[in-house]
């Protein structure tokens, strides 16, 4: 999997992912032109899409009647000492991603609970919560 990003005018970035083109930008408040989603918008979008797809794949395999999965996500930074369940200590910033998920379909409480667990096992969620190395090379 390869994604290519190229700077355009101001803070706009043209992204090519497989056969798809995306324009990323920063909001006006951050000095951008607000012509596309911000990097954090794209990060949350990737996570949300992965969770929804993973739930649908699991439900299909189980033949559970999931009609729609709806996710709302938000991101914020807090000081580590404001986060009760964080390992980092002190004033260092910690990223908090909060997710609300709902399911439409004839599902019982056991199925709903299981689908929420499955959503947290999507590949992007696992990447974000496991050790990840990012290596940058000048070419």
The first five atom37 places (N, CA, C, CB, O) and aatype in JSON, in Angstrom:
{
  "aatype": [20, 20, 20, 20, 20, 20, 20, 20, 20, 20, 20, 20, 20, 20, 20, 20, 20, 20, 20, 20, 20, 20, 20, 20, 20, 20, 20, 20, 20, 20, 20, 20, 20, 20, 20, 20, 20, 20, 20, 20, 20, 20, 20, 20, 20, 20, 20, 20, 20, 20, 20, 20, 20, 20, 20, 20, 20, 20, 20, 20, 20, 20, 20, 20, 20, 20, 20, 20, 20, 20, 20, 20, 20, 20, 20, 20, 20, 20, 20, 20, 20, 20, 20, 20, 20, 20, 20, 20, 20, 20, 20, 20, 20, 20, 20, 20, 20, 20, 20, 20, 20, 20, 20, 20, 20, 20, 20, 20, 20, 20, 20, 20, 20, 20, 20, 20, 20, 20, 20, 20, 20, 20, 20, 20, 20, 20, 20, 20, 20, 20, 20, 20, 20, 20, 20, 20, 20, 20, 20],
  "atom_mask": [
    [1, 1, 1, 1, 1],
    [1, 1, 1, 1, 1],
    [1, 1, 1, 1, 1],
    [1, 1, 1, 1, 1],
    [1, 1, 1, 1, 1],
    [1, 1, 1, 1, 1],
    [1, 1, 1, 1, 1],
    [1, 1, 1, 1, 1],
    [1, 1, 1, 1, 1],
    [1, 1, 1, 1, 1],
    [1, 1, 1, 1, 1],
    [1, 1, 1, 1, 1],
    [1, 1, 1, 1, 1],
    [1, 1, 1, 1, 1],
    [1, 1, 1, 1, 1],
    [1, 1, 1, 1, 1],
    [1, 1, 1, 1, 1],
    [1, 1, 1, 1, 1],
    [1, 1, 1, 1, 1],
    [1, 1, 1, 1, 1],
    [1, 1, 1, 1, 1],
    [1, 1, 1, 1, 1],
    [1, 1, 1, 1, 1],
    [1, 1, 1, 1, 1],
    [1, 1, 1, 1, 1],
    [1, 1, 1, 1, 1],
    [1, 1, 1, 1, 1],
    [1, 1, 1, 1, 1],
    [1, 1, 1, 1, 1],
    [1, 1, 1, 1, 1],
    [1, 1, 1, 1, 1],
    [1, 1, 1, 1, 1],
    [1, 1, 1, 1, 1],
    [1, 1, 1, 1, 1],
    [1, 1, 1, 1, 1],
    [1, 1, 1, 1, 1],
    [1, 1, 1, 1, 1],
    [1, 1, 1, 1, 1],
    [1, 1, 1, 1, 1],
    [1, 1, 1, 1, 1],
    [1, 1, 1, 1, 1],
    [1, 1, 1, 1, 1],
    [1, 1, 1, 1, 1],
    [1, 1, 1, 1, 1],
    [1, 1, 1, 1, 1],
    [1, 1, 1, 1, 1],
    [1, 1, 1, 1, 1],
    [1, 1, 1, 1, 1],
    [1, 1, 1, 1, 1],
    [1, 1, 1, 1, 1],
    [1, 1, 1, 1, 1],
    [1, 1, 1, 1, 1],
    [1, 1, 1, 1, 1],
    [1, 1, 1, 1, 1],
    [1, 1, 1, 1, 1],
    [1, 1, 1, 1, 1],
    [1, 1, 1, 1, 1],
    [1, 1, 1, 1, 1],
    [1, 1, 1, 1, 1],
    [1, 1, 1, 1, 1],
    [1, 1, 1, 1, 1],
    [1, 1, 1, 1, 1],
    [1, 1, 1, 1, 1],
    [1, 1, 1, 1, 1],
    [1, 1, 1, 1, 1],
    [1, 1, 1, 1, 1],
    [1, 1, 1, 1, 1],
    [1, 1, 1, 1, 1],
    [1, 1, 1, 1, 1],
    [1, 1, 1, 1, 1],
    [1, 1, 1, 1, 1],
    [1, 1, 1, 1, 1],
    [1, 1, 1, 1, 1],
    [1, 1, 1, 1, 1],
    [1, 1, 1, 1, 1],
    [1, 1, 1, 1, 1],
    [1, 1, 1, 1, 1],
    [1, 1, 1, 1, 1],
    [1, 1, 1, 1, 1],
    [1, 1, 1, 1, 1],
    [1, 1, 1, 1, 1],
    [1, 1, 1, 1, 1],
    [1, 1, 1, 1, 1],
    [1, 1, 1, 1, 1],
    [1, 1, 1, 1, 1],
    [1, 1, 1, 1, 1],
    [1, 1, 1, 1, 1],
    [1, 1, 1, 1, 1],
    [1, 1, 1, 1, 1],
    [1, 1, 1, 1, 1],
    [1, 1, 1, 1, 1],
    [1, 1, 1, 1, 1],
    [1, 1, 1, 1, 1],
    [1, 1, 1, 1, 1],
    [1, 1, 1, 1, 1],
    [1, 1, 1, 1, 1],
    [1, 1, 1, 1, 1],
    [1, 1, 1, 1, 1],
    [1, 1, 1, 1, 1],
    [1, 1, 1, 1, 1],
    [1, 1, 1, 1, 1],
    [1, 1, 1, 1, 1],
    [1, 1, 1, 1, 1],
    [1, 1, 1, 1, 1],
    [1, 1, 1, 1, 1],
    [1, 1, 1, 1, 1],
    [1, 1, 1, 1, 1],
    [1, 1, 1, 1, 1],
    [1, 1, 1, 1, 1],
    [1, 1, 1, 1, 1],
    [1, 1, 1, 1, 1],
    [1, 1, 1, 1, 1],
    [1, 1, 1, 1, 1],
    [1, 1, 1, 1, 1],
    [1, 1, 1, 1, 1],
    [1, 1, 1, 1, 1],
    [1, 1, 1, 1, 1],
    [1, 1, 1, 1, 1],
    [1, 1, 1, 1, 1],
    [1, 1, 1, 1, 1],
    [1, 1, 1, 1, 1],
    [1, 1, 1, 1, 1],
    [1, 1, 1, 1, 1],
    [1, 1, 1, 1, 1],
    [1, 1, 1, 1, 1],
    [1, 1, 1, 1, 1],
    [1, 1, 1, 1, 1],
    [1, 1, 1, 1, 1],
    [1, 1, 1, 1, 1],
    [1, 1, 1, 1, 1],
    [1, 1, 1, 1, 1],
    [1, 1, 1, 1, 1],
    [1, 1, 1, 1, 1],
    [1, 1, 1, 1, 1],
    [1, 1, 1, 1, 1],
    [1, 1, 1, 1, 1],
    [1, 1, 1, 1, 1],
    [1, 1, 1, 1, 1],
    [1, 1, 1, 1, 1]
  ],
  "atom_positions": [
    [[0.85, -1.16, 0.0], [0.0, 0.0, 0.0], [0.9, 1.23, 0.0], [-0.97, 0.0, 1.22], [1.79, 1.37, 0.84]],
    [[0.64, 2.13, -0.96], [1.41, 3.36, -1.05], [0.46, 4.54, -1.19], [2.39, 3.31, -2.24], [-0.5, 4.48, -1.96]],
    [[0.74, 5.58, -0.46], [0.0, 6.84, -0.55], [1.03, 7.91, -0.89], [-0.77, 7.18, 0.78], [2.1, 7.96, -0.3]],
    [[0.69, 8.77, -1.85], [1.58, 9.85, -2.25], [0.9, 11.18, -1.94], [1.96, 9.76, -3.75], [-0.28, 11.36, -2.26]],
    [[1.63, 12.09, -1.32], [1.1, 13.42, -1.0], [2.03, 14.47, -1.61], [0.97, 13.62, 0.54], [3.25, 14.34, -1.54]],
    [[1.42, 15.51, -2.2], [2.2, 16.57, -2.84], [1.6, 17.91, -2.46], [2.23, 16.39, -4.39], [0.38, 18.1, -2.51]],
    [[2.47, 18.83, -2.07], [1.99, 20.16, -1.67], [1.46, 20.92, -2.88], [3.1, 20.96, -0.98], [2.0, 20.83, -3.98]],
    [[0.39, 21.67, -2.63], [-0.18, 22.56, -3.63], [-0.06, 23.98, -3.08], [-1.68, 22.19, -3.96], [0.92, 24.29, -2.4]],
    [[-1.02, 24.83, -3.34], [-0.93, 26.21, -2.83], [-1.3, 26.27, -1.36], [-1.85, 27.13, -3.63], [-2.1, 25.49, -0.85]],
    [[-0.68, 27.24, -0.68], [-0.86, 27.45, 0.75], [-0.62, 26.14, 1.49], [-2.29, 28.01, 1.05], [0.47, 25.59, 1.39]],
    [[-1.59, 25.64, 2.24], [-1.42, 24.39, 3.0], [-2.13, 23.2, 2.36], [-1.92, 24.57, 4.41], [-2.2, 22.13, 2.96]],
    [[-2.66, 23.39, 1.16], [-3.38, 22.3, 0.5], [-2.41, 21.19, 0.09], [-4.14, 22.83, -0.74], [-1.27, 21.44, -0.32]],
    [[-2.89, 19.96, 0.22], [-2.09, 18.79, -0.13], [-2.94, 17.86, -0.99], [-1.57, 18.05, 1.15], [-4.05, 17.5, -0.62]],
    [[-2.39, 17.49, -2.13], [-3.05, 16.53, -3.01], [-2.56, 15.13, -2.6], [-2.76, 16.83, -4.53], [-1.36, 14.88, -2.55]],
    [[-3.49, 14.26, -2.31], [-3.15, 12.91, -1.87], [-3.66, 11.92, -2.91], [-3.76, 12.6, -0.46], [-4.8, 12.01, -3.36]],
    [[-2.8, 10.98, -3.29], [-3.23, 9.89, -4.14], [-3.09, 8.6, -3.35], [-2.41, 9.83, -5.48], [-2.0, 8.25, -2.9]],
    [[-4.21, 7.91, -3.2], [-4.25, 6.62, -2.5], [-4.9, 5.63, -3.45], [-5.04, 6.72, -1.12], [-6.1, 5.72, -3.72]],
    [[-4.11, 4.69, -3.94], [-4.58, 3.76, -4.98], [-5.09, 4.59, -6.15], [-5.7, 2.8, -4.43], [-4.35, 5.42, -6.68]],
    [[-6.33, 4.38, -6.57], [-6.9, 5.11, -7.71], [-7.7, 6.33, -7.28], [-7.77, 4.19, -8.53], [-8.47, 6.86, -8.07]],
    [[-7.54, 6.77, -6.05], [-8.37, 7.83, -5.49], [-7.54, 9.07, -5.18], [-9.09, 7.34, -4.23], [-6.39, 8.98, -4.75]],
    [[-8.16, 10.22, -5.43], [-7.51, 11.5, -5.14], [-8.28, 12.21, -4.03], [-7.43, 12.4, -6.41], [-9.51, 12.24, -4.04]],
    [[-7.55, 12.77, -3.09], [-8.14, 13.48, -1.96], [-7.39, 14.81, -1.83], [-8.05, 12.64, -0.62], [-6.17, 14.86, -2.0]],
    [[-8.12, 15.87, -1.53], [-7.49, 17.15, -1.25], [-7.59, 17.41, 0.24], [-8.14, 18.3, -2.07], [-8.7, 17.48, 0.78]],
    [[-6.47, 17.54, 0.9], [-6.44, 17.85, 2.33], [-6.07, 19.32, 2.5], [-5.43, 16.92, 3.1], [-5.39, 19.9, 1.66]],
    [[-6.52, 19.9, 3.58], [-6.23, 21.3, 3.86], [-6.43, 21.54, 5.35], [-7.13, 22.25, 3.01], [-6.93, 20.68, 6.07]],
    [[-6.04, 22.69, 5.79], [-6.3, 23.11, 7.17], [-7.47, 24.09, 7.15], [-5.03, 23.75, 7.82], [-7.72, 24.73, 6.13]],
    [[-8.18, 24.21, 8.26], [-9.26, 25.19, 8.31], [-8.69, 26.62, 8.27], [-10.11, 24.99, 9.58], [-7.5, 26.83, 8.49]],
    [[-9.56, 27.57, 8.0], [-9.14, 28.97, 7.97], [-8.47, 29.38, 9.27], [-10.35, 29.88, 7.69], [-7.5, 30.14, 9.26]],
    [[-8.99, 28.89, 10.39], [-8.46, 29.25, 11.71], [-7.01, 28.79, 11.91], [-9.33, 28.67, 12.8], [-6.31, 29.31, 12.78]],
    [[-6.56, 27.82, 11.11], [-5.19, 27.32, 11.22], [-4.32, 27.82, 10.07], [-5.18, 25.79, 11.24], [-3.19, 27.36, 9.89]],
    [[-4.84, 28.78, 9.28], [-4.06, 29.34, 8.19], [-4.28, 28.68, 6.85], [-2.64, 29.27, 8.52], [-3.64, 29.05, 5.87]],
    [[-5.18, 27.71, 6.79], [-5.48, 27.04, 5.53], [-6.61, 27.74, 4.79], [-5.85, 25.6, 5.77], [-7.05, 28.82, 5.17]],
    [[-7.06, 27.09, 3.71], [-8.16, 27.62, 2.9], [-9.44, 26.82, 3.08], [-7.77, 27.64, 1.44], [-10.46, 27.12, 2.45]],
    [[-9.41, 25.8, 3.93], [-10.58, 24.95, 4.22], [-11.17, 24.34, 2.95], [-11.65, 25.76, 4.94], [-12.39, 24.28, 2.79]],
    [[-10.29, 23.87, 2.06], [-10.73, 23.26, 0.8], [-10.89, 21.75, 0.9], [-9.74, 23.59, -0.31], [-11.33, 21.1, -0.05]],
    [[-10.54, 21.18, 2.05], [-10.65, 19.74, 2.23], [-10.49, 19.39, 3.69], [-9.61, 18.99, 1.38], [-10.25, 20.27, 4.52]],
    [[-10.63, 18.12, 4.01], [-10.48, 17.7, 5.41], [-9.05, 17.93, 5.9], [-10.85, 16.22, 5.56], [-8.09, 17.88, 5.14]],
    [[-8.95, 18.19, 7.2], [-7.64, 18.38, 7.83], [-6.98, 17.02, 8.05], [-7.77, 19.16, 9.17], [-7.66, 15.99, 7.95]],
    [[-5.69, 16.99, 8.35], [-5.05, 15.71, 8.65], [-5.75, 14.94, 9.78], [-3.61, 15.94, 9.03], [-5.89, 13.72, 9.68]],
    [[-6.19, 15.62, 10.83], [-6.9, 14.91, 11.9], [-8.27, 14.44, 11.43], [-7.05, 15.81, 13.13], [-8.73, 13.38, 11.85]],
    [[-8.93, 15.21, 10.56], [-10.19, 14.74, 9.97], [-9.96, 13.43, 9.21], [-10.79, 15.82, 9.02], [-10.74, 12.48, 9.32]],
    [[-8.87, 13.39, 8.45], [-8.56, 12.19, 7.68], [-8.21, 11.02, 8.58], [-7.41, 12.46, 6.71], [-8.59, 9.88, 8.32]],
    [[-7.48, 11.29, 9.66], [-7.13, 10.23, 10.61], [-8.4, 9.63, 11.21], [-6.22, 10.78, 11.73], [-8.57, 8.41, 11.23]],
    [[-9.29, 10.49, 11.71], [-10.54, 9.99, 12.3], [-11.41, 9.31, 11.25], [-11.32, 11.14, 12.95], [-12.07, 8.31, 11.55]],
    [[-11.41, 9.83, 10.02], [-12.18, 9.21, 8.94], [-11.67, 7.8, 8.65], [-12.12, 10.07, 7.68], [-12.47, 6.89, 8.44]],
    [[-10.36, 7.64, 8.63], [-9.78, 6.31, 8.39], [-10.18, 5.34, 9.48], [-8.25, 6.41, 8.31], [-10.56, 4.2, 9.21]],
    [[-10.1, 5.79, 10.71], [-10.47, 4.93, 11.84], [-11.96, 4.6, 11.8], [-10.11, 5.6, 13.17], [-12.34, 3.45, 11.99]],
    [[-12.79, 5.6, 11.55], [-14.24, 5.37, 11.5], [-14.61, 4.41, 10.37], [-14.98, 6.7, 11.33], [-15.4, 3.49, 10.58]],
    [[-14.05, 4.63, 9.19], [-14.35, 3.75, 8.06], [-13.92, 2.32, 8.35], [-13.65, 4.26, 6.79], [-14.66, 1.38, 8.04]],
    [[-12.76, 2.15, 8.93], [-12.26, 0.81, 9.26], [-13.18, 0.12, 10.25], [-10.84, 0.89, 9.82], [-13.5, -1.06, 10.09]],
    [[-13.61, 0.83, 11.28], [-14.5, 0.25, 12.28], [-15.82, -0.18, 11.64], [-14.77, 1.25, 13.42], [-16.31, -1.29, 11.89]],
    [[-16.41, 0.69, 10.81], [-17.69, 0.37, 10.17], [-17.53, -0.85, 9.25], [-18.21, 1.58, 9.37], [-18.35, -1.76, 9.28]],
    [[-16.49, -0.87, 8.43], [-16.26, -1.99, 7.52], [-16.03, -3.29, 8.27], [-15.07, -1.7, 6.61], [-16.56, -4.34, 7.89]],
    [[-15.25, -3.23, 9.34], [-14.97, -4.43, 10.13], [-16.25, -4.99, 10.75], [-13.95, -4.11, 11.24], [-16.45, -6.2, 10.75]],
    [[-17.1, -4.12, 11.26], [-18.38, -4.57, 11.83], [-19.23, -5.23, 10.75], [-19.15, -3.38, 12.47], [-19.8, -6.3, 10.99]],
    [[-19.33, -4.62, 9.57], [-20.14, -5.2, 8.5], [-19.59, -6.56, 8.05], [-20.21, -4.24, 7.31], [-20.36, -7.49, 7.82]],
    [[-18.27, -6.67, 7.93], [-17.69, -7.96, 7.53], [-17.99, -9.04, 8.57], [-16.16, -7.82, 7.34], [-18.34, -10.17, 8.21]],
    [[-17.86, -8.7, 9.83], [-18.14, -9.66, 10.91], [-19.62, -10.04, 10.9], [-17.74, -9.07, 12.28], [-19.96, -11.22, 11.01]],
    [[-20.49, -9.05, 10.78], [-21.93, -9.31, 10.8], [-22.34, -10.19, 9.61], [-22.72, -7.99, 10.77], [-23.18, -11.07, 9.76]],
    [[-21.75, -9.95, 8.45], [-22.06, -10.8, 7.28], [-21.67, -12.25, 7.55], [-21.32, -10.28, 6.02], [-22.43, -13.17, 7.26]],
    [[-20.47, -12.42, 8.1], [-19.99, -13.78, 8.39], [-20.91, -14.49, 9.38], [-18.56, -13.74, 8.93], [-21.16, -15.68, 9.25]],
    [[-21.4, -13.74, 10.37], [-22.29, -14.31, 11.38], [-23.75, -14.34, 10.93], [-22.18, -13.51, 12.67], [-24.61, -14.91, 11.61]],
    [[-24.02, -13.71, 9.77], [-25.4, -13.59, 9.25], [-26.3, -12.83, 10.23], [-25.99, -14.98, 8.96], [-27.46, -13.19, 10.44]],
    [[-25.73, -11.78, 10.83], [-26.49, -10.91, 11.73], [-27.07, -9.76, 10.92], [-25.59, -10.37, 12.9], [-26.41, -9.25, 10.01]],
    [[-28.29, -9.35, 11.21], [-28.99, -8.35, 10.39], [-28.58, -6.89, 10.69], [-30.46, -8.5, 10.6], [-29.41, -6.09, 11.14]],
    [[-27.34, -6.57, 10.43], [-26.89, -5.18, 10.61], [-27.25, -4.41, 9.34], [-25.34, -5.11, 10.9], [-26.79, -4.74, 8.25]],
    [[-28.08, -3.39, 9.5], [-28.46, -2.56, 8.36], [-27.5, -1.39, 8.21], [-29.9, -2.05, 8.53], [-26.98, -1.14, 7.12]],
    [[-27.27, -0.68, 9.3], [-26.42, 0.51, 9.27], [-25.59, 0.58, 10.55], [-27.27, 1.79, 9.1], [-26.07, 0.28, 11.64]],
    [[-24.35, 0.99, 10.39], [-23.48, 1.29, 11.53], [-23.17, 2.79, 11.44], [-22.15, 0.4, 11.53], [-22.74, 3.27, 10.39]],
    [[-23.38, 3.51, 12.52], [-23.1, 4.94, 12.54], [-22.08, 5.22, 13.64], [-24.4, 5.77, 12.77], [-22.24, 4.81, 14.79]],
    [[-21.04, 5.93, 13.26], [-19.97, 6.29, 14.2], [-19.81, 7.8, 14.24], [-18.63, 5.61, 13.8], [-19.83, 8.46, 13.2]],
    [[-19.65, 8.34, 15.42], [-19.28, 9.74, 15.59], [-17.99, 9.74, 16.4], [-20.42, 10.58, 16.3], [-17.92, 9.15, 17.47]],
    [[-16.99, 10.42, 15.87], [-15.69, 10.44, 16.54], [-15.25, 11.88, 16.75], [-14.63, 9.66, 15.73], [-15.57, 12.77, 15.97]],
    [[-14.5, 12.09, 17.83], [-13.86, 13.38, 18.02], [-12.49, 13.16, 18.63], [-14.72, 14.31, 18.91], [-12.21, 12.14, 19.26]],
    [[-11.64, 14.15, 18.43], [-10.26, 14.09, 18.9], [-9.98, 15.34, 19.72], [-9.26, 13.96, 17.71], [-10.4, 16.45, 19.36]],
    [[-9.26, 15.16, 20.81], [-8.81, 16.3, 21.61], [-7.51, 15.93, 22.28], [-9.89, 16.73, 22.66], [-7.17, 14.76, 22.43]],
    [[-6.79, 16.95, 22.69], [-5.55, 16.76, 23.45], [-5.79, 17.25, 24.86], [-4.33, 17.5, 22.79], [-6.4, 18.3, 25.06]],
    [[-5.31, 16.49, 25.83], [-5.41, 16.89, 27.24], [-4.05, 16.66, 27.89], [-6.54, 16.09, 27.98], [-3.23, 15.89, 27.4]],
    [[-3.82, 17.33, 29.0], [-2.62, 17.06, 29.79], [-2.75, 15.67, 30.4], [-2.4, 18.15, 30.9], [-3.83, 15.28, 30.83]],
    [[-1.67, 14.94, 30.43], [-1.7, 13.56, 30.93], [-2.3, 13.47, 32.32], [-0.3, 12.98, 30.95], [-3.01, 12.5, 32.63]],
    [[-2.04, 14.45, 33.18], [-2.58, 14.37, 34.54], [-4.09, 14.59, 34.59], [-1.88, 15.39, 35.42], [-4.7, 14.43, 35.65]],
    [[-4.7, 14.97, 33.46], [-6.16, 15.09, 33.38], [-6.81, 13.8, 32.86], [-6.54, 16.26, 32.47], [-8.03, 13.72, 32.76]],
    [[-6.0, 12.82, 32.54], [-6.49, 11.57, 31.96], [-6.32, 10.46, 33.0], [-5.73, 11.22, 30.64], [-5.2, 10.08, 33.34]],
    [[-7.43, 9.96, 33.5], [-7.39, 8.97, 34.58], [-6.77, 7.64, 34.16], [-8.79, 8.72, 35.09], [-6.08, 7.02, 34.97]],
    [[-6.99, 7.2, 32.94], [-6.53, 5.87, 32.53], [-5.34, 5.93, 31.56], [-7.67, 5.11, 31.89], [-5.12, 4.99, 30.8]],
    [[-4.57, 7.02, 31.58], [-3.41, 7.15, 30.71], [-2.14, 6.78, 31.46], [-3.31, 8.58, 30.16], [-2.02, 7.01, 32.67]],
    [[-1.19, 6.2, 30.73], [0.09, 5.81, 31.33], [1.04, 6.99, 31.45], [0.73, 4.71, 30.5], [1.85, 7.04, 32.38]],
    [[0.95, 7.95, 30.54], [1.81, 9.13, 30.57], [1.46, 9.96, 31.8], [1.66, 9.97, 29.28], [0.3, 10.06, 32.18]],
    [[2.48, 10.55, 32.4], [2.26, 11.35, 33.61], [2.62, 12.81, 33.36], [3.08, 10.8, 34.78], [3.3, 13.13, 32.39]],
    [[2.16, 13.67, 34.23], [2.51, 15.08, 34.2], [1.68, 15.88, 33.21], [3.96, 15.23, 33.85], [0.52, 15.57, 32.97]],
    [[2.31, 16.91, 32.66], [1.61, 17.84, 31.77], [1.75, 17.46, 30.29], [2.14, 19.24, 31.98], [1.21, 18.15, 29.43]],
    [[2.46, 16.38, 29.99], [2.63, 15.98, 28.6], [1.27, 15.79, 27.94], [3.46, 14.69, 28.49], [0.35, 15.27, 28.57]],
    [[1.13, 16.22, 26.68], [-0.18, 16.07, 26.03], [-0.47, 14.62, 25.66], [-0.24, 16.94, 24.78], [0.41, 13.87, 25.25]],
    [[-1.72, 14.25, 25.83], [-2.2, 12.92, 25.47], [-3.34, 13.12, 24.47], [-2.68, 12.1, 26.73], [-4.21, 13.96, 24.68]],
    [[-3.32, 12.35, 23.4], [-4.4, 12.4, 22.42], [-5.54, 11.52, 22.88], [-3.91, 11.97, 21.01], [-5.33, 10.35, 23.23]],
    [[-6.74, 12.06, 22.9], [-7.94, 11.3, 23.26], [-8.83, 11.25, 22.03], [-8.69, 11.95, 24.49], [-9.2, 12.29, 21.49]],
    [[-9.17, 10.05, 21.58], [-10.14, 9.86, 20.51], [-11.35, 9.19, 21.13], [-9.55, 9.01, 19.32], [-11.25, 8.09, 21.68]],
    [[-12.48, 9.85, 21.03], [-13.72, 9.31, 21.58], [-14.63, 8.88, 20.43], [-14.45, 10.35, 22.49], [-14.73, 9.56, 19.41]],
    [[-15.26, 7.75, 20.61], [-16.09, 7.15, 19.57], [-17.45, 6.77, 20.14], [-15.39, 5.92, 18.96], [-17.54, 6.11, 21.18]],
    [[-18.49, 7.19, 19.46], [-19.85, 6.74, 19.78], [-20.32, 5.91, 18.59], [-20.83, 7.95, 20.08], [-20.22, 6.36, 17.45]],
    [[-20.83, 4.72, 18.86], [-21.25, 3.82, 17.79], [-22.69, 3.39, 18.02], [-20.32, 2.59, 17.72], [-23.11, 3.15, 19.15]],
    [[-23.43, 3.29, 16.93], [-24.81, 2.78, 17.02], [-25.06, 1.86, 15.83], [-25.85, 3.95, 17.06], [-24.42, 1.97, 14.79]],
    [[-26.0, 0.97, 16.03], [-26.31, -0.04, 15.03], [-27.8, -0.02, 14.72], [-25.88, -1.45, 15.51], [-28.63, 0.09, 15.63]],
    [[-28.15, -0.12, 13.44], [-29.55, -0.28, 13.04], [-29.71, -1.7, 12.53], [-29.97, 0.77, 11.95], [-28.88, -2.2, 11.77]],
    [[-30.76, -2.34, 12.95], [-31.04, -3.72, 12.56], [-31.66, -4.45, 13.73], [-29.77, -4.43, 12.08], [-31.63, -3.97, 14.86]],
    [[-32.2, -5.6, 13.47], [-32.85, -6.42, 14.51], [-31.76, -7.17, 15.29], [-33.88, -7.43, 13.88], [-31.52, -8.35, 15.04]],
    [[-31.13, -6.48, 16.22], [-30.02, -7.04, 16.98], [-30.38, -7.07, 18.46], [-28.73, -6.22, 16.76], [-31.04, -6.16, 18.96]],
    [[-29.93, -8.13, 19.14], [-30.16, -8.18, 20.59], [-28.97, -7.54, 21.31], [-30.38, -9.65, 21.07], [-27.97, -7.18, 20.67]],
    [[-29.07, -7.4, 22.61], [-28.03, -6.73, 23.4], [-26.69, -7.45, 23.32], [-28.46, -6.61, 24.85], [-25.64, -6.81, 23.31]],
    [[-26.7, -8.78, 23.28], [-25.46, -9.55, 23.18], [-24.76, -9.26, 21.85], [-25.74, -11.08, 23.32], [-23.55, -9.06, 21.81]],
    [[-25.53, -9.23, 20.77], [-24.96, -8.93, 19.46], [-24.4, -7.5, 19.41], [-26.01, -9.12, 18.36], [-23.32, -7.28, 18.87]],
    [[-25.14, -6.56, 19.96], [-24.69, -5.16, 19.96], [-23.38, -5.02, 20.73], [-25.77, -4.25, 20.58], [-22.45, -4.35, 20.28]],
    [[-23.3, -5.66, 21.88], [-22.07, -5.6, 22.68], [-20.9, -6.21, 21.91], [-22.26, -6.34, 24.02], [-19.8, -5.66, 21.9]],
    [[-21.14, -7.34, 21.26], [-20.09, -8.01, 20.5], [-19.64, -7.16, 19.31], [-20.58, -9.39, 20.0], [-18.44, -7.07, 19.03]],
    [[-20.57, -6.54, 18.62], [-20.21, -5.7, 17.47], [-19.38, -4.49, 17.9], [-21.48, -5.23, 16.75], [-18.47, -4.08, 17.18]],
    [[-19.68, -3.93, 19.06], [-18.86, -2.82, 19.58], [-17.44, -3.29, 19.88], [-19.51, -2.21, 20.85], [-16.48, -2.58, 19.62]],
    [[-17.32, -4.5, 20.42], [-15.99, -5.07, 20.68], [-15.24, -5.29, 19.38], [-16.12, -6.4, 21.46], [-14.05, -5.0, 19.28]],
    [[-15.93, -5.81, 18.37], [-15.32, -6.08, 17.07], [-14.85, -4.78, 16.43], [-16.32, -6.8, 16.14], [-13.78, -4.75, 15.81]],
    [[-15.62, -3.71, 16.57], [-15.22, -2.41, 16.01], [-13.86, -1.99, 16.55], [-16.28, -1.33, 16.33], [-13.04, -1.43, 15.81]],
    [[-13.61, -2.25, 17.82], [-12.33, -1.88, 18.43], [-11.19, -2.79, 18.02], [-12.46, -1.9, 19.94], [-10.04, -2.58, 18.43]],
    [[-11.47, -3.79, 17.21], [-10.42, -4.7, 16.72], [-10.08, -4.47, 15.26], [-10.85, -6.14, 16.92], [-9.37, -5.26, 14.65]],
    [[-10.6, -3.39, 14.7], [-10.3, -3.14, 13.28], [-8.8, -2.87, 13.11], [-11.15, -1.95, 12.74], [-8.15, -2.44, 14.06]],
    [[-8.26, -3.12, 11.92], [-6.82, -2.96, 11.71], [-6.29, -1.56, 12.0], [-6.49, -3.31, 10.3], [-5.2, -1.42, 12.56]],
    [[-7.02, -0.52, 11.66], [-6.53, 0.84, 11.91], [-6.5, 1.12, 13.42], [-7.42, 1.89, 11.2], [-5.56, 1.73, 13.91]],
    [[-7.52, 0.67, 14.14], [-7.54, 0.83, 15.61], [-6.32, 0.13, 16.21], [-8.85, 0.24, 16.22], [-5.64, 0.68, 17.08]],
    [[-6.04, -1.07, 15.73], [-4.88, -1.81, 16.25], [-3.57, -1.1, 15.94], [-4.86, -3.24, 15.67], [-2.66, -1.08, 16.76]],
    [[-3.47, -0.53, 14.75], [-2.26, 0.21, 14.38], [-2.07, 1.41, 15.29], [-2.32, 0.66, 12.92], [-0.96, 1.68, 15.75]],
    [[-3.15, 2.14, 15.55], [-3.05, 3.35, 16.37], [-2.77, 3.05, 17.84], [-4.32, 4.15, 16.26], [-2.21, 3.9, 18.54]],
    [[-3.14, 1.87, 18.3], [-2.97, 1.56, 19.72], [-1.8, 0.61, 19.99], [-4.23, 0.95, 20.26], [-1.58, 0.2, 21.13]],
    [[-1.06, 0.24, 18.95], [0.1, -0.62, 19.14], [1.37, 0.17, 18.84], [0.01, -1.89, 18.24], [1.31, 1.32, 18.39]],
    [[2.49, -0.45, 19.08], [3.76, 0.22, 18.77], [3.87, 0.38, 17.26], [4.97, -0.59, 19.32], [3.75, -0.59, 16.51]],
    [[4.09, 1.59, 16.82], [4.2, 1.9, 15.4], [5.48, 2.7, 15.18], [2.96, 2.68, 14.89], [5.74, 3.66, 15.9]],
    [[6.25, 2.31, 14.21], [7.47, 3.04, 13.84], [7.2, 3.76, 12.53], [8.7, 2.07, 13.72], [6.68, 3.17, 11.59]],
    [[7.55, 5.03, 12.46], [7.45, 5.8, 11.23], [8.85, 6.23, 10.86], [6.48, 7.04, 11.39], [9.51, 6.96, 11.6]],
    [[9.31, 5.77, 9.71], [10.68, 6.05, 9.27], [10.63, 6.97, 8.07], [11.44, 4.73, 8.94], [9.96, 6.67, 7.08]],
    [[11.33, 8.08, 8.14], [11.35, 9.07, 7.06], [12.74, 9.1, 6.44], [10.95, 10.48, 7.59], [13.75, 9.18, 7.15]],
    [[12.78, 9.04, 5.11], [14.05, 9.1, 4.38], [13.98, 10.24, 3.37], [14.36, 7.75, 3.68], [12.96, 10.43, 2.72]],
    [[15.05, 10.98, 3.24], [15.15, 12.01, 2.21], [15.59, 11.34, 0.93], [16.14, 13.16, 2.63], [16.57, 10.59, 0.91]],
    [[14.86, 11.6, -0.18], [15.2, 10.98, -1.46], [15.48, 12.03, -2.52], [14.07, 10.05, -1.94], [15.78, 11.69, -3.66]]
  ]
}
